Amino acid sequence: MEPISQLVKSTLPNYLSNLPIPDTFGGWFKLSFKDWLALVPPTAVVAGIGYAGYLAFCPAAQRRCSPKSGRCNETIRKHEAKVVDMIDVEDIAEKAAFCRCWKTKNWPYCDGSHGEHNKQTGDNVGPVVVKKK
């Protein structure tokens, strides 16, 4: 616990007080290259915290479908009013996985694209698996 106390009470305030932050707006133009380099790490930390907060709390970042149209299907057979596929169970060998995330390149079969979709959106969608008994 003492190292954390040392960091919060002494090291971090000393580091921040030694940053070359100018007192006036015009002072930013007088900073040297070395001064600008010293400002990169704290700027990156602040930007990272801001971006993480944006992803966590901004409703626009949490959308699972296209923010432009609100649609989930952005590529598959867009010329049709409704995408419907009829597959006879007798045509399935042992089992088949069908896409539900609209990201597959092998429609209507799942190609695992939902994994990347789930990672990016926090969704938990997976395929519909049909198998013979």
trRosetta pair geometry for C-beta under 8 A, 3 or more apart (Angstrom, degrees):
i j d omega theta_ij theta_ji phi_ij phi_ji
1 4 5.8 -58 -161 38 44 111
1 5 6.2 46 145 -22 73 107
2 5 5.4 -53 -145 38 36 115
2 6 6.2 40 155 -23 67 103
3 6 5.5 -51 -147 35 33 114
3 7 6.4 37 153 -22 64 104
4 7 5.6 -51 -149 34 33 114
4 8 6.3 22 157 -11 66 108
5 8 6.1 -60 -143 42 28 103
5 9 5.7 4 168 0 67 120
6 9 6.5 -65 -128 49 20 96
6 10 5.5 -39 -169 38 61 115
6 11 6.1 52 139 -14 78 108
7 10 7.5 -55 -92 54 6 73
7 11 4.9 -43 -130 47 46 123
7 12 5.8 56 164 -27 67 103
8 12 6.0 -9 -123 24 29 132
9 13 7.3 -37 165 5 27 122
10 13 6.6 -78 -151 42 16 101
10 14 6.2 9 164 -14 60 116
11 14 6.0 -65 -149 39 25 109
11 15 6.2 25 157 -21 65 109
12 15 5.6 -52 -143 35 31 112
12 16 6.3 25 161 -14 65 108
13 16 5.8 -58 -143 41 31 108
13 17 6.1 28 159 -18 67 109
14 17 5.9 -57 -142 38 28 108
14 18 6.4 20 159 -15 63 112
15 18 6.1 -68 -153 39 26 106
15 19 7.3 43 148 -42 61 92
16 19 5.8 -33 -159 -2 39 116
16 42 7.4 110 -107 -107 78 149
19 38 6.3 175 -135 136 68 112
19 39 6.5 93 -165 -94 108 73
19 42 6.5 -27 -104 8 147 153
20 31 6.0 125 126 -129 129 109
20 35 4.0 -74 74 -147 159 106
20 38 5.9 88 10 73 105 136
20 39 6.9 -86 57 -52 88 102
21 39 8.0 119 -77 -102 70 114
22 25 7.9 145 101 -89 123 5
22 26 7.7 -124 148 81 148 47
22 27 2.4 174 -175 116 143 130
22 28 5.6 -134 30 -54 138 52
22 30 7.0 111 -99 53 142 101
22 31 6.8 -114 -42 -58 116 101
23 27 5.9 103 43 -28 56 158
24 27 4.6 118 58 -16 73 103
25 28 6.4 -37 -177 7 44 110
26 29 5.8 -50 -170 30 55 111
26 30 7.1 45 140 -15 74 108
27 30 5.5 -63 -153 38 45 111
27 31 7.2 67 151 -46 69 86
28 31 6.1 -30 -162 -7 38 115
31 35 4.0 -126 -170 91 98 137
31 36 5.7 118 126 -53 124 80
31 39 7.9 0 -178 -13 157 135
32 35 4.7 105 52 2 70 102
32 36 7.3 -132 99 -2 41 85
33 36 5.7 -53 -152 35 34 112
33 37 6.5 36 150 -20 65 104
34 37 5.6 -52 -150 35 33 113
34 38 6.6 37 150 -23 64 103
35 38 5.6 -52 -153 31 33 114
35 39 6.8 29 150 -18 63 105
36 39 5.7 -59 -155 34 35 111
36 40 7.3 55 147 -43 63 90
37 40 5.7 -30 -159 -3 41 118
38 41 7.8 -52 -177 24 38 97
39 42 6.4 -67 -159 49 50 100
39 43 5.6 50 151 -26 80 117
40 43 5.8 -68 -146 40 26 112
40 44 6.2 27 160 -22 67 108
41 44 5.7 -56 -146 34 30 111
41 45 6.5 29 157 -18 65 104
42 45 5.5 -51 -148 35 37 113
42 46 6.3 36 155 -17 68 105
43 46 5.9 -55 -147 39 31 109
43 47 6.2 31 154 -18 65 108
44 47 5.7 -55 -144 39 30 111
44 48 6.2 32 156 -21 64 107
45 48 5.8 -55 -147 36 28 112
45 49 6.4 26 156 -16 64 106
46 49 5.9 -55 -147 38 30 109
46 50 6.2 32 153 -19 64 109
47 50 5.6 -57 -147 39 30 113
47 51 6.2 29 156 -19 66 107
48 51 5.8 -54 -144 37 29 109
48 52 6.3 29 157 -17 64 106
49 52 5.8 -53 -146 38 30 111
49 53 6.4 32 153 -18 63 106
50 53 5.7 -56 -150 37 30 112
50 54 6.4 35 151 -23 64 104
51 54 5.4 -49 -148 32 34 116
51 55 6.5 32 154 -16 65 103
52 55 5.9 -53 -148 38 32 109
52 56 6.2 26 155 -16 65 112
53 56 5.7 -61 -143 41 30 109
53 57 5.8 -17 174 18 69 116
54 57 7.0 -80 -130 52 17 80
54 58 4.8 -2 -170 -8 63 131
54 61 5.8 117 144 -38 80 154
55 58 7.0 -27 -79 35 13 100
55 61 5.0 -130 -121 149 47 148
55 62 7.9 116 -174 -65 54 74
58 61 4.3 73 80 6 105 109
58 62 7.0 171 91 -11 57 89
59 62 5.7 -66 -149 39 37 109
59 63 7.3 61 154 -48 66 83
60 63 6.2 -26 -163 -12 38 113
60 67 6.1 47 -162 -124 89 135
62 121 7.8 94 -165 -164 46 73
62 122 7.2 -36 -142 41 80 134
63 66 7.8 -46 135 92 128 10
63 67 5.3 125 65 -81 158 82
63 121 7.8 -71 103 -137 40 108
64 72 7.2 -2 119 -106 92 100
64 121 4.7 84 -119 -177 75 143
64 123 5.3 90 -129 -70 127 123
65 69 7.8 -90 145 82 108 74
65 70 5.7 47 105 -175 132 37
65 71 5.8 -168 180 94 121 20
65 72 4.5 -79 -111 -76 105 64
66 69 4.9 21 93 43 126 84
66 70 6.6 -58 73 -3 78 12
66 71 5.3 2 32 58 118 70
66 72 7.4 -169 -3 -87 83 22
66 74 5.5 115 -56 -79 134 120
67 70 7.8 27 -146 -68 19 51
69 74 7.7 145 44 -104 130 88
71 74 6.2 137 99 -75 110 66
72 101 7.7 -124 174 -174 117 45
72 102 5.0 131 135 21 92 149
73 76 5.4 -77 -160 44 110 96
73 78 7.5 176 132 -88 103 78
73 83 6.8 -172 -144 4 167 143
73 102 4.3 -128 -94 -146 69 143
74 78 8.0 -10 171 -80 29 122
74 102 7.2 111 14 138 65 123
75 78 7.0 -77 -164 -40 16 110
75 102 7.6 143 41 163 83 92
76 83 6.0 41 118 -108 108 158
76 102 6.1 -132 10 -155 126 83
76 104 7.9 36 -75 64 134 81
76 107 5.0 121 -134 -75 129 160
77 80 4.7 1 151 15 108 117
77 83 5.1 127 71 -103 125 106
77 107 7.4 -140 -12 109 104 158
80 83 5.7 111 84 -79 130 61
83 107 8.0 -59 -174 180 137 139
85 107 7.9 -171 -53 157 146 89
85 108 4.5 -124 31 -39 167 149
87 91 6.3 -115 -177 63 80 124
87 92 7.1 70 148 -53 116 101
87 96 7.5 -103 143 89 153 160
87 98 7.9 -164 23 -88 150 130
87 108 7.3 -133 -37 62 132 137
88 91 4.6 90 72 -6 91 105
88 92 7.9 -159 100 -13 56 80
89 92 5.7 -47 -162 19 47 114
89 130 6.8 -118 -120 160 90 132
89 132 7.3 129 169 -86 99 88
92 95 6.8 13 165 -136 119 14
92 96 4.7 -106 -133 -12 116 119
92 130 6.1 -96 -114 104 173 110
92 131 7.7 -138 137 -118 134 32
92 132 6.6 170 97 -39 105 100
93 96 7.6 113 34 -55 75 91
94 131 6.3 -6 147 -146 64 91
94 132 6.2 -106 -151 34 38 101
95 129 6.0 12 177 -179 118 96
95 130 6.5 171 -154 90 68 45
95 131 3.4 -20 -100 -98 102 93
95 132 7.1 -135 -70 12 61 66
96 109 6.6 -87 -174 -117 99 100
96 129 7.3 172 87 -150 38 55
96 130 5.3 -8 57 58 86 93
96 131 7.7 171 18 -78 53 56
97 109 6.5 78 79 -164 68 75
97 110 4.0 -64 125 38 106 122
97 127 3.9 48 -180 128 98 157
97 128 7.2 149 -159 73 53 41
97 129 5.0 -22 -101 -98 75 78
98 108 5.3 -4 -147 142 95 100
98 109 6.3 -71 -108 -111 49 40
98 110 6.1 77 123 -28 6 93
98 127 5.7 144 63 -170 38 96
98 128 4.5 -22 60 61 101 95
98 129 7.6 -175 17 -79 72 29
98 130 6.9 33 -11 -4 112 105
99 102 6.8 135 144 -64 119 25
99 103 7.3 -154 -161 47 128 58
99 104 4.1 -108 -85 -11 151 136
99 106 7.9 149 -36 75 129 72
99 107 6.4 -75 35 -114 141 65
99 108 5.9 -145 32 -177 94 53
99 109 6.5 65 -22 116 94 16
99 110 4.6 152 -74 -85 67 66
99 111 7.5 -10 -76 7 117 69
99 113 7.4 14 -127 45 121 109
99 114 7.4 176 -142 -45 79 109
99 127 6.0 -49 -92 -112 32 91
100 110 7.9 -12 4 -86 67 111
100 114 7.3 31 61 -87 76 138
100 125 5.5 -142 97 -176 104 112
100 126 7.0 35 42 87 120 30
100 127 6.1 162 2 -121 94 35
100 128 6.0 100 -49 -23 116 90
101 104 7.3 115 64 -27 88 82
101 113 6.3 -155 81 96 128 93
101 114 4.1 158 -15 -98 150 91
101 117 4.9 154 179 61 142 166
101 118 7.9 -85 -108 -45 147 80
101 123 7.5 132 -121 109 112 147
101 125 4.6 138 -81 107 97 138
103 113 3.7 -152 110 130 106 129
103 114 6.4 154 45 -71 123 50
103 116 7.4 -152 151 68 155 100
103 117 5.0 -159 -22 -55 157 131
104 107 5.5 139 89 -70 110 62
104 108 7.7 85 73 -164 147 23
104 109 6.7 -172 176 88 153 49
104 110 5.9 -123 -87 -128 136 35
104 111 4.7 128 -142 16 91 97
104 113 5.1 -166 -82 18 48 129
105 111 5.7 -37 39 30 80 160
105 113 7.0 130 -12 -56 77 136
106 109 4.8 -42 119 69 107 99
106 110 7.8 -5 72 84 106 9
106 111 4.7 113 21 -53 114 120
110 113 7.6 -143 -163 25 68 80
110 114 7.0 -31 -150 -5 110 115
110 126 7.9 24 -133 176 154 59
110 127 3.6 -60 -53 -89 156 135
112 115 5.4 -6 172 -2 81 117
113 116 6.1 -52 -167 38 55 105
113 117 6.2 56 139 -20 76 110
114 117 5.0 -58 -144 45 41 118
114 118 5.8 46 156 -26 73 103
114 123 7.9 -99 -168 99 88 117
114 125 5.2 -121 -150 97 124 90
114 126 5.8 158 112 -108 158 40
114 127 6.9 -158 0 -44 145 72
115 118 5.9 -53 -148 33 24 110
115 119 6.5 24 152 -19 60 107
116 119 5.6 -53 -148 35 33 114
116 120 6.3 27 156 -15 66 109
117 120 6.1 -63 -148 40 27 106
117 121 6.0 -13 168 13 65 118
117 123 6.2 -31 133 53 91 129
117 125 6.8 -32 103 55 127 115
118 121 6.6 -76 -132 53 21 87
118 122 7.3 -10 -176 177 57 3
118 123 5.0 -108 -114 74 62 77
118 124 6.1 73 -134 -99 118 30
118 125 6.5 -156 -77 42 98 70
